[in-house]
Amino acid sequence: MVLLELTMSPFDKGESVSAYVAKVLKNIDESGLAYQLTPMGTIIEGDWDEVVNLVTSCFKILEADCKRISINMRIDYRFGKESRMKSKIHKVESIVGKKLKT
């Protein structure tokens, strides 16, 4: 199972790029994969091929309108584990002894 943290946005569309980020997020939401939006990126969980194909489709969406795109990805693969996006948070919260802001 893969956890992928993704940040993708155009470099050639001025200071505010939220309209372009929204297009990417709509695609992620419609993919059916588990994801968590954060202020600095999106975490996606799924099988390798599903997640990588989703990143490619997000790139294609921006490529249609943008001449320069910034992409940052960080990937964590762990064999056989599911629901790691939530379980990793719950594990740390259990050690801390309280619910943390997520």
Jmol script that loads the backbone (N, CA, C; Angstrom):
load data "model"
ATOM      1  N   MET A   1       0.855  -1.172   0.000  1.00  0.00           N
ATOM      2  CA  MET A   1       0.000   0.000   0.000  1.00  0.00           C
ATOM      3  C   MET A   1       0.901   1.234   0.000  1.00  0.00           C
ATOM      4  N   VAL A   2       0.512   2.229  -0.767  1.00  0.00           N
ATOM      5  CA  VAL A   2       1.295   3.444  -0.940  1.00  0.00           C
ATOM      6  C   VAL A   2       0.595   4.624  -0.277  1.00  0.00           C
ATOM      7  N   LEU A   3       1.372   5.412   0.439  1.00  0.00           N
ATOM      8  CA  LEU A   3       0.950   6.751   0.848  1.00  0.00           C
ATOM      9  C   LEU A   3       1.783   7.717   0.027  1.00  0.00           C
ATOM     10  N   LEU A   4       1.128   8.604  -0.675  1.00  0.00           N
ATOM     11  CA  LEU A   4       1.827   9.575  -1.513  1.00  0.00           C
ATOM     12  C   LEU A   4       1.379  10.972  -1.110  1.00  0.00           C
ATOM     13  N   GLU A   5       2.339  11.813  -0.785  1.00  0.00           N
ATOM     14  CA  GLU A   5       2.043  13.212  -0.507  1.00  0.00           C
ATOM     15  C   GLU A   5       2.353  13.994  -1.782  1.00  0.00           C
ATOM     16  N   LEU A   6       1.374  14.737  -2.265  1.00  0.00           N
ATOM     17  CA  LEU A   6       1.485  15.407  -3.556  1.00  0.00           C
ATOM     18  C   LEU A   6       1.207  16.899  -3.440  1.00  0.00           C
ATOM     19  N   THR A   7       2.076  17.666  -4.053  1.00  0.00           N
ATOM     20  CA  THR A   7       1.839  19.086  -4.274  1.00  0.00           C
ATOM     21  C   THR A   7       2.065  19.332  -5.757  1.00  0.00           C
ATOM     22  N   MET A   8       1.060  19.882  -6.435  1.00  0.00           N
ATOM     23  CA  MET A   8       1.150  20.122  -7.875  1.00  0.00           C
ATOM     24  C   MET A   8       0.460  21.439  -8.190  1.00  0.00           C
ATOM     25  N   SER A   9       1.190  22.348  -8.827  1.00  0.00           N
ATOM     26  CA  SER A   9       0.593  23.638  -9.190  1.00  0.00           C
ATOM     27  C   SER A   9       1.383  24.271 -10.329  1.00  0.00           C
ATOM     28  N   PRO A  10       0.725  25.155 -11.079  1.00  0.00           N
ATOM     29  CA  PRO A  10       1.427  25.828 -12.178  1.00  0.00           C
ATOM     30  C   PRO A  10       2.340  26.922 -11.648  1.00  0.00           C
ATOM     31  N   PHE A  11       3.408  27.169 -12.369  1.00  0.00           N
ATOM     32  CA  PHE A  11       4.334  28.260 -12.054  1.00  0.00           C
ATOM     33  C   PHE A  11       4.085  29.488 -12.934  1.00  0.00           C
ATOM     34  N   ASP A  12       3.269  29.344 -13.955  1.00  0.00           N
ATOM     35  CA  ASP A  12       3.129  30.410 -14.940  1.00  0.00           C
ATOM     36  C   ASP A  12       1.757  31.090 -14.904  1.00  0.00           C
ATOM     37  N   LYS A  13       1.041  30.999 -13.779  1.00  0.00           N
ATOM     38  CA  LYS A  13      -0.322  31.526 -13.727  1.00  0.00           C
ATOM     39  C   LYS A  13      -0.512  32.595 -12.655  1.00  0.00           C
ATOM     40  N   GLY A  14       0.560  33.206 -12.216  1.00  0.00           N
ATOM     41  CA  GLY A  14       0.441  34.289 -11.256  1.00  0.00           C
ATOM     42  C   GLY A  14       0.497  33.823  -9.813  1.00  0.00           C
ATOM     43  N   GLU A  15       0.132  34.737  -8.932  1.00  0.00           N
ATOM     44  CA  GLU A  15       0.268  34.502  -7.491  1.00  0.00           C
ATOM     45  C   GLU A  15      -0.758  33.520  -6.945  1.00  0.00           C
ATOM     46  N   SER A  16      -2.000  33.611  -7.376  1.00  0.00           N
ATOM     47  CA  SER A  16      -3.050  32.723  -6.880  1.00  0.00           C
ATOM     48  C   SER A  16      -3.312  31.620  -7.900  1.00  0.00           C
ATOM     49  N   VAL A  17      -3.145  30.388  -7.465  1.00  0.00           N
ATOM     50  CA  VAL A  17      -3.333  29.242  -8.364  1.00  0.00           C
ATOM     51  C   VAL A  17      -4.432  28.305  -7.870  1.00  0.00           C
ATOM     52  N   SER A  18      -5.282  28.793  -6.974  1.00  0.00           N
ATOM     53  CA  SER A  18      -6.296  27.934  -6.368  1.00  0.00           C
ATOM     54  C   SER A  18      -7.261  27.334  -7.388  1.00  0.00           C
ATOM     55  N   ALA A  19      -7.577  28.049  -8.462  1.00  0.00           N
ATOM     56  CA  ALA A  19      -8.472  27.498  -9.488  1.00  0.00           C
ATOM     57  C   ALA A  19      -7.857  26.260 -10.148  1.00  0.00           C
ATOM     58  N   TYR A  20      -6.545  26.279 -10.332  1.00  0.00           N
ATOM     59  CA  TYR A  20      -5.854  25.137 -10.942  1.00  0.00           C
ATOM     60  C   TYR A  20      -5.728  23.985  -9.947  1.00  0.00           C
ATOM     61  N   VAL A  21      -5.429  24.318  -8.706  1.00  0.00           N
ATOM     62  CA  VAL A  21      -5.355  23.297  -7.666  1.00  0.00           C
ATOM     63  C   VAL A  21      -6.726  22.633  -7.500  1.00  0.00           C
ATOM     64  N   ALA A  22      -7.785  23.412  -7.592  1.00  0.00           N
ATOM     65  CA  ALA A  22      -9.143  22.862  -7.474  1.00  0.00           C
ATOM     66  C   ALA A  22      -9.426  21.838  -8.578  1.00  0.00           C
ATOM     67  N   LYS A  23      -8.936  22.077  -9.786  1.00  0.00           N
ATOM     68  CA  LYS A  23      -9.112  21.108 -10.870  1.00  0.00           C
ATOM     69  C   LYS A  23      -8.439  19.778 -10.531  1.00  0.00           C
ATOM     70  N   VAL A  24      -7.236  19.872  -9.982  1.00  0.00           N
ATOM     71  CA  VAL A  24      -6.498  18.670  -9.598  1.00  0.00           C
ATOM     72  C   VAL A  24      -7.238  17.946  -8.468  1.00  0.00           C
ATOM     73  N   LEU A  25      -7.714  18.705  -7.474  1.00  0.00           N
ATOM     74  CA  LEU A  25      -8.417  18.101  -6.345  1.00  0.00           C
ATOM     75  C   LEU A  25      -9.731  17.458  -6.763  1.00  0.00           C
ATOM     76  N   LYS A  26     -10.415  18.039  -7.717  1.00  0.00           N
ATOM     77  CA  LYS A  26     -11.653  17.446  -8.238  1.00  0.00           C
ATOM     78  C   LYS A  26     -11.344  16.072  -8.835  1.00  0.00           C
ATOM     79  N   ASN A  27     -10.250  15.995  -9.569  1.00  0.00           N
ATOM     80  CA  ASN A  27      -9.826  14.727 -10.171  1.00  0.00           C
ATOM     81  C   ASN A  27      -9.478  13.698  -9.090  1.00  0.00           C
ATOM     82  N   ILE A  28      -8.773  14.124  -8.069  1.00  0.00           N
ATOM     83  CA  ILE A  28      -8.419  13.220  -6.975  1.00  0.00           C
ATOM     84  C   ILE A  28      -9.684  12.728  -6.278  1.00  0.00           C
ATOM     85  N   ASP A  29     -10.600  13.636  -6.003  1.00  0.00           N
ATOM     86  CA  ASP A  29     -11.843  13.277  -5.327  1.00  0.00           C
ATOM     87  C   ASP A  29     -12.649  12.264  -6.145  1.00  0.00           C
ATOM     88  N   GLU A  30     -12.707  12.467  -7.443  1.00  0.00           N
ATOM     89  CA  GLU A  30     -13.473  11.581  -8.318  1.00  0.00           C
ATOM     90  C   GLU A  30     -12.801  10.232  -8.556  1.00  0.00           C
ATOM     91  N   SER A  31     -11.527  10.101  -8.161  1.00  0.00           N
ATOM     92  CA  SER A  31     -10.791   8.851  -8.391  1.00  0.00           C
ATOM     93  C   SER A  31     -11.296   7.698  -7.524  1.00  0.00           C
ATOM     94  N   GLY A  32     -11.899   8.023  -6.399  1.00  0.00           N
ATOM     95  CA  GLY A  32     -12.345   6.988  -5.477  1.00  0.00           C
ATOM     96  C   GLY A  32     -11.276   6.540  -4.491  1.00  0.00           C
ATOM     97  N   LEU A  33     -10.041   7.010  -4.655  1.00  0.00           N
ATOM     98  CA  LEU A  33      -8.980   6.661  -3.712  1.00  0.00           C
ATOM     99  C   LEU A  33      -9.139   7.481  -2.433  1.00  0.00           C
ATOM    100  N   ALA A  34      -8.646   6.929  -1.340  1.00  0.00           N
ATOM    101  CA  ALA A  34      -8.648   7.665  -0.077  1.00  0.00           C
ATOM    102  C   ALA A  34      -7.644   8.808  -0.185  1.00  0.00           C
ATOM    103  N   TYR A  35      -8.042   9.987   0.318  1.00  0.00           N
ATOM    104  CA  TYR A  35      -7.121  11.124   0.297  1.00  0.00           C
ATOM    105  C   TYR A  35      -7.430  12.047   1.464  1.00  0.00           C
ATOM    106  N   GLN A  36      -6.436  12.879   1.777  1.00  0.00           N
ATOM    107  CA  GLN A  36      -6.602  13.893   2.808  1.00  0.00           C
ATOM    108  C   GLN A  36      -5.975  15.186   2.296  1.00  0.00           C
ATOM    109  N   LEU A  37      -6.775  16.204   2.195  1.00  0.00           N
ATOM    110  CA  LEU A  37      -6.313  17.518   1.774  1.00  0.00           C
ATOM    111  C   LEU A  37      -5.704  18.239   2.973  1.00  0.00           C
ATOM    112  N   THR A  38      -4.541  18.836   2.781  1.00  0.00           N
ATOM    113  CA  THR A  38      -3.917  19.666   3.803  1.00  0.00           C
ATOM    114  C   THR A  38      -3.639  21.038   3.186  1.00  0.00           C
ATOM    115  N   PRO A  39      -3.312  22.028   3.981  1.00  0.00           N
ATOM    116  CA  PRO A  39      -3.036  23.350   3.419  1.00  0.00           C
ATOM    117  C   PRO A  39      -1.826  23.381   2.478  1.00  0.00           C
ATOM    118  N   MET A  40      -0.935  22.391   2.605  1.00  0.00           N
ATOM    119  CA  MET A  40       0.296  22.395   1.825  1.00  0.00           C
ATOM    120  C   MET A  40       0.394  21.266   0.808  1.00  0.00           C
ATOM    121  N   GLY A  41      -0.657  20.460   0.677  1.00  0.00           N
ATOM    122  CA  GLY A  41      -0.615  19.347  -0.260  1.00  0.00           C
ATOM    123  C   GLY A  41      -1.749  18.372  -0.003  1.00  0.00           C
ATOM    124  N   THR A  42      -1.681  17.234  -0.664  1.00  0.00           N
ATOM    125  CA  THR A  42      -2.711  16.211  -0.537  1.00  0.00           C
ATOM    126  C   THR A  42      -2.031  14.864  -0.350  1.00  0.00           C
ATOM    127  N   ILE A  43      -2.542  14.074   0.581  1.00  0.00           N
ATOM    128  CA  ILE A  43      -2.041  12.731   0.821  1.00  0.00           C
ATOM    129  C   ILE A  43      -3.031  11.759   0.186  1.00  0.00           C
ATOM    130  N   ILE A  44      -2.503  10.837  -0.612  1.00  0.00           N
ATOM    131  CA  ILE A  44      -3.328   9.869  -1.330  1.00  0.00           C
ATOM    132  C   ILE A  44      -2.880   8.473  -0.926  1.00  0.00           C
ATOM    133  N   GLU A  45      -3.843   7.565  -0.732  1.00  0.00           N
ATOM    134  CA  GLU A  45      -3.531   6.196  -0.342  1.00  0.00           C
ATOM    135  C   GLU A  45      -4.128   5.221  -1.352  1.00  0.00           C
ATOM    136  N   GLY A  46      -3.340   4.226  -1.749  1.00  0.00           N
ATOM    137  CA  GLY A  46      -3.833   3.207  -2.668  1.00  0.00           C
ATOM    138  C   GLY A  46      -2.717   2.309  -3.143  1.00  0.00           C
ATOM    139  N   ASP A  47      -3.041   1.439  -4.076  1.00  0.00           N
ATOM    140  CA  ASP A  47      -2.021   0.595  -4.693  1.00  0.00           C
ATOM    141  C   ASP A  47      -1.119   1.448  -5.578  1.00  0.00           C
ATOM    142  N   TRP A  48       0.096   0.979  -5.791  1.00  0.00           N
ATOM    143  CA  TRP A  48       1.092   1.736  -6.559  1.00  0.00           C
ATOM    144  C   TRP A  48       0.544   2.226  -7.898  1.00  0.00           C
ATOM    145  N   ASP A  49       0.028   1.311  -8.710  1.00  0.00           N
ATOM    146  CA  ASP A  49      -0.433   1.680 -10.046  1.00  0.00           C
ATOM    147  C   ASP A  49      -1.568   2.692  -9.989  1.00  0.00           C
ATOM    148  N   GLU A  50      -2.497   2.511  -9.058  1.00  0.00           N
ATOM    149  CA  GLU A  50      -3.621   3.449  -8.926  1.00  0.00           C
ATOM    150  C   GLU A  50      -3.134   4.858  -8.590  1.00  0.00           C
ATOM    151  N   VAL A  51      -2.225   4.930  -7.641  1.00  0.00           N
ATOM    152  CA  VAL A  51      -1.741   6.235  -7.180  1.00  0.00           C
ATOM    153  C   VAL A  51      -0.901   6.924  -8.259  1.00  0.00           C
ATOM    154  N   VAL A  52      -0.007   6.182  -8.881  1.00  0.00           N
ATOM    155  CA  VAL A  52       0.847   6.760  -9.929  1.00  0.00           C
ATOM    156  C   VAL A  52       0.003   7.176 -11.137  1.00  0.00           C
ATOM    157  N   ASN A  53      -0.978   6.373 -11.509  1.00  0.00           N
ATOM    158  CA  ASN A  53      -1.867   6.746 -12.615  1.00  0.00           C
ATOM    159  C   ASN A  53      -2.674   7.996 -12.282  1.00  0.00           C
ATOM    160  N   LEU A  54      -3.070   8.138 -11.030  1.00  0.00           N
ATOM    161  CA  LEU A  54      -3.795   9.338 -10.617  1.00  0.00           C
ATOM    162  C   LEU A  54      -2.904  10.578 -10.715  1.00  0.00           C
ATOM    163  N   VAL A  55      -1.663  10.464 -10.294  1.00  0.00           N
ATOM    164  CA  VAL A  55      -0.729  11.593 -10.418  1.00  0.00           C
ATOM    165  C   VAL A  55      -0.564  11.973 -11.882  1.00  0.00           C
ATOM    166  N   THR A  56      -0.451  10.984 -12.750  1.00  0.00           N
ATOM    167  CA  THR A  56      -0.326  11.252 -14.186  1.00  0.00           C
ATOM    168  C   THR A  56      -1.556  11.977 -14.714  1.00  0.00           C
ATOM    169  N   SER A  57      -2.737  11.550 -14.316  1.00  0.00           N
ATOM    170  CA  SER A  57      -3.950  12.205 -14.802  1.00  0.00           C
ATOM    171  C   SER A  57      -4.059  13.635 -14.271  1.00  0.00           C
ATOM    172  N   CYS A  58      -3.594  13.864 -13.054  1.00  0.00           N
ATOM    173  CA  CYS A  58      -3.576  15.231 -12.515  1.00  0.00           C
ATOM    174  C   CYS A  58      -2.623  16.111 -13.328  1.00  0.00           C
ATOM    175  N   PHE A  59      -1.464  15.565 -13.655  1.00  0.00           N
ATOM    176  CA  PHE A  59      -0.503  16.297 -14.482  1.00  0.00           C
ATOM    177  C   PHE A  59      -1.109  16.653 -15.833  1.00  0.00           C
ATOM    178  N   LYS A  60      -1.787  15.716 -16.451  1.00  0.00           N
ATOM    179  CA  LYS A  60      -2.402  15.958 -17.768  1.00  0.00           C
ATOM    180  C   LYS A  60      -3.432  17.091 -17.702  1.00  0.00           C
ATOM    181  N   ILE A  61      -4.152  17.183 -16.600  1.00  0.00           N
ATOM    182  CA  ILE A  61      -5.133  18.266 -16.430  1.00  0.00           C
ATOM    183  C   ILE A  61      -4.434  19.619 -16.454  1.00  0.00           C
ATOM    184  N   LEU A  62      -3.335  19.748 -15.723  1.00  0.00           N
ATOM    185  CA  LEU A  62      -2.614  21.029 -15.701  1.00  0.00           C
ATOM    186  C   LEU A  62      -1.852  21.276 -17.000  1.00  0.00           C
ATOM    187  N   GLU A  63      -1.318  20.221 -17.564  1.00  0.00           N
ATOM    188  CA  GLU A  63      -0.534  20.346 -18.800  1.00  0.00           C
ATOM    189  C   GLU A  63      -1.345  20.989 -19.923  1.00  0.00           C
ATOM    190  N   ALA A  64      -2.638  20.771 -19.925  1.00  0.00           N
ATOM    191  CA  ALA A  64      -3.492  21.328 -20.971  1.00  0.00           C
ATOM    192  C   ALA A  64      -3.512  22.859 -20.963  1.00  0.00           C
ATOM    193  N   ASP A  65      -3.311  23.479 -19.777  1.00  0.00           N
ATOM    194  CA  ASP A  65      -3.402  24.937 -19.658  1.00  0.00           C
ATOM    195  C   ASP A  65      -2.127  25.618 -19.178  1.00  0.00           C
ATOM    196  N   CYS A  66      -1.134  24.856 -18.798  1.00  0.00           N
ATOM    197  CA  CYS A  66       0.030  25.435 -18.129  1.00  0.00           C
ATOM    198  C   CYS A  66       1.320  25.057 -18.849  1.00  0.00           C
ATOM    199  N   LYS A  67       2.209  26.018 -18.960  1.00  0.00           N
ATOM    200  CA  LYS A  67       3.492  25.770 -19.617  1.00  0.00           C
ATOM    201  C   LYS A  67       4.580  25.358 -18.632  1.00  0.00           C
ATOM    202  N   ARG A  68       4.356  25.637 -17.337  1.00  0.00           N
ATOM    203  CA  ARG A  68       5.332  25.253 -16.320  1.00  0.00           C
ATOM    204  C   ARG A  68       4.585  24.779 -15.078  1.00  0.00           C
ATOM    205  N   ILE A  69       4.928  23.574 -14.615  1.00  0.00           N
ATOM    206  CA  ILE A  69       4.224  22.947 -13.499  1.00  0.00           C
ATOM    207  C   ILE A  69       5.242  22.483 -12.465  1.00  0.00           C
ATOM    208  N   SER A  70       4.973  22.798 -11.209  1.00  0.00           N
ATOM    209  CA  SER A  70       5.799  22.328 -10.102  1.00  0.00           C
ATOM    210  C   SER A  70       5.120  21.115  -9.475  1.00  0.00           C
ATOM    211  N   ILE A  71       5.897  20.043  -9.298  1.00  0.00           N
ATOM    212  CA  ILE A  71       5.366  18.823  -8.694  1.00  0.00           C
ATOM    213  C   ILE A  71       6.339  18.353  -7.620  1.00  0.00           C
ATOM    214  N   ASN A  72       5.821  18.171  -6.415  1.00  0.00           N
ATOM    215  CA  ASN A  72       6.589  17.579  -5.326  1.00  0.00           C
ATOM    216  C   ASN A  72       5.835  16.347  -4.848  1.00  0.00           C
ATOM    217  N   MET A  73       6.562  15.232  -4.751  1.00  0.00           N
ATOM    218  CA  MET A  73       5.950  13.984  -4.282  1.00  0.00           C
ATOM    219  C   MET A  73       6.865  13.343  -3.248  1.00  0.00           C
ATOM    220  N   ARG A  74       6.226  12.756  -2.270  1.00  0.00           N
ATOM    221  CA  ARG A  74       6.941  11.949  -1.291  1.00  0.00           C
ATOM    222  C   ARG A  74       6.134  10.665  -1.142  1.00  0.00           C
ATOM    223  N   ILE A  75       6.788   9.512  -1.272  1.00  0.00           N
ATOM    224  CA  ILE A  75       6.080   8.241  -1.300  1.00  0.00           C
ATOM    225  C   ILE A  75       6.593   7.333  -0.187  1.00  0.00           C
ATOM    226  N   ASP A  76       5.649   6.692   0.495  1.00  0.00           N
ATOM    227  CA  ASP A  76       5.957   5.689   1.504  1.00  0.00           C
ATOM    228  C   ASP A  76       5.197   4.423   1.126  1.00  0.00           C
ATOM    229  N   TYR A  77       5.927   3.354   0.844  1.00  0.00           N
ATOM    230  CA  TYR A  77       5.318   2.068   0.504  1.00  0.00           C
ATOM    231  C   TYR A  77       5.524   1.114   1.673  1.00  0.00           C
ATOM    232  N   ARG A  78       4.458   0.391   2.002  1.00  0.00           N
ATOM    233  CA  ARG A  78       4.564  -0.664   3.016  1.00  0.00           C
ATOM    234  C   ARG A  78       3.700  -1.831   2.571  1.00  0.00           C
ATOM    235  N   PHE A  79       4.311  -2.977   2.463  1.00  0.00           N
ATOM    236  CA  PHE A  79       3.622  -4.170   1.999  1.00  0.00           C
ATOM    237  C   PHE A  79       2.470  -4.525   2.927  1.00  0.00           C
ATOM    238  N   GLY A  80       1.296  -4.758   2.329  1.00  0.00           N
ATOM    239  CA  GLY A  80       0.172  -5.343   3.024  1.00  0.00           C
ATOM    240  C   GLY A  80      -0.586  -4.467   3.996  1.00  0.00           C
ATOM    241  N   LYS A  81      -0.176  -3.258   4.204  1.00  0.00           N
ATOM    242  CA  LYS A  81      -0.860  -2.401   5.169  1.00  0.00           C
ATOM    243  C   LYS A  81      -1.884  -1.532   4.460  1.00  0.00           C
ATOM    244  N   GLU A  82      -3.096  -1.459   5.043  1.00  0.00           N
ATOM    245  CA  GLU A  82      -4.148  -0.591   4.507  1.00  0.00           C
ATOM    246  C   GLU A  82      -4.566   0.410   5.573  1.00  0.00           C
ATOM    247  N   SER A  83      -5.215   1.456   5.146  1.00  0.00           N
ATOM    248  CA  SER A  83      -5.732   2.505   6.031  1.00  0.00           C
ATOM    249  C   SER A  83      -4.624   3.142   6.863  1.00  0.00           C
ATOM    250  N   ARG A  84      -3.450   3.237   6.310  1.00  0.00           N
ATOM    251  CA  ARG A  84      -2.306   3.812   7.026  1.00  0.00           C
ATOM    252  C   ARG A  84      -2.456   5.311   7.230  1.00  0.00           C
ATOM    253  N   MET A  85      -3.201   5.970   6.355  1.00  0.00           N
ATOM    254  CA  MET A  85      -3.375   7.406   6.469  1.00  0.00           C
ATOM    255  C   MET A  85      -3.982   7.750   7.831  1.00  0.00           C
ATOM    256  N   LYS A  86      -4.940   6.976   8.274  1.00  0.00           N
ATOM    257  CA  LYS A  86      -5.585   7.210   9.567  1.00  0.00           C
ATOM    258  C   LYS A  86      -4.846   6.508  10.701  1.00  0.00           C
ATOM    259  N   SER A  87      -4.396   5.289  10.453  1.00  0.00           N
ATOM    260  CA  SER A  87      -3.784   4.519  11.535  1.00  0.00           C
ATOM    261  C   SER A  87      -2.486   5.141  12.029  1.00  0.00           C
ATOM    262  N   LYS A  88      -1.730   5.764  11.148  1.00  0.00           N
ATOM    263  CA  LYS A  88      -0.478   6.414  11.569  1.00  0.00           C
ATOM    264  C   LYS A  88      -0.773   7.571  12.521  1.00  0.00           C
ATOM    265  N   ILE A  89      -1.828   8.315  12.242  1.00  0.00           N
ATOM    266  CA  ILE A  89      -2.230   9.424  13.114  1.00  0.00           C
ATOM    267  C   ILE A  89      -2.726   8.893  14.451  1.00  0.00           C
ATOM    268  N   HIS A  90      -3.585   7.870  14.411  1.00  0.00           N
ATOM    269  CA  HIS A  90      -4.125   7.289  15.650  1.00  0.00           C
ATOM    270  C   HIS A  90      -3.013   6.732  16.539  1.00  0.00           C
ATOM    271  N   LYS A  91      -1.998   6.131  15.939  1.00  0.00           N
ATOM    272  CA  LYS A  91      -0.884   5.578  16.699  1.00  0.00           C
ATOM    273  C   LYS A  91      -0.154   6.676  17.476  1.00  0.00           C
ATOM    274  N   VAL A  92       0.156   7.773  16.800  1.00  0.00           N
ATOM    275  CA  VAL A  92       0.851   8.883  17.466  1.00  0.00           C
ATOM    276  C   VAL A  92      -0.037   9.489  18.547  1.00  0.00           C
ATOM    277  N   GLU A  93      -1.330   9.628  18.255  1.00  0.00           N
ATOM    278  CA  GLU A  93      -2.255  10.176  19.258  1.00  0.00           C
ATOM    279  C   GLU A  93      -2.317   9.280  20.495  1.00  0.00           C
ATOM    280  N   SER A  94      -2.265   7.979  20.301  1.00  0.00           N
ATOM    281  CA  SER A  94      -2.302   7.072  21.461  1.00  0.00           C
ATOM    282  C   SER A  94      -1.052   7.216  22.316  1.00  0.00           C
ATOM    283  N   ILE A  95       0.074   7.480  21.694  1.00  0.00           N
ATOM    284  CA  ILE A  95       1.327   7.685  22.433  1.00  0.00           C
ATOM    285  C   ILE A  95       1.285   9.019  23.167  1.00  0.00           C
ATOM    286  N   VAL A  96       0.791  10.057  22.491  1.00  0.00           N
ATOM    287  CA  VAL A  96       0.685  11.398  23.102  1.00  0.00           C
ATOM    288  C   VAL A  96      -0.380  11.403  24.203  1.00  0.00           C
ATOM    289  N   GLY A  97      -1.422  10.603  24.008  1.00  0.00           N
ATOM    290  CA  GLY A  97      -2.472  10.507  24.994  1.00  0.00           C
ATOM    291  C   GLY A  97      -3.639  11.447  24.770  1.00  0.00           C
ATOM    292  N   LYS A  98      -3.731  11.988  23.558  1.00  0.00           N
ATOM    293  CA  LYS A  98      -4.887  12.849  23.252  1.00  0.00           C
ATOM    294  C   LYS A  98      -5.007  13.013  21.747  1.00  0.00           C
ATOM    295  N   LYS A  99      -6.180  13.478  21.325  1.00  0.00           N
ATOM    296  CA  LYS A  99      -6.426  13.753  19.920  1.00  0.00           C
ATOM    297  C   LYS A  99      -5.645  15.008  19.526  1.00  0.00           C
ATOM    298  N   LEU A 100      -4.964  14.938  18.393  1.00  0.00           N
ATOM    299  CA  LEU A 100      -4.190  16.068  17.887  1.00  0.00           C
ATOM    300  C   LEU A 100      -4.945  16.738  16.740  1.00  0.00           C
ATOM    301  N   LYS A 101      -4.547  17.940  16.416  1.00  0.00           N
ATOM    302  CA  LYS A 101      -5.171  18.661  15.293  1.00  0.00           C
ATOM    303  C   LYS A 101      -4.688  18.060  13.989  1.00  0.00           C
ATOM    304  N   THR A 102      -5.646  17.679  13.133  1.00  0.00           N
ATOM    305  CA  THR A 102      -5.296  17.130  11.824  1.00  0.00           C
ATOM    306  C   THR A 102      -6.104  17.810  10.750  1.00  0.00           C
TER     307      THR A 102
END
end "model"
wireframe off; spacefill off
backbone 0.3
color backbone group
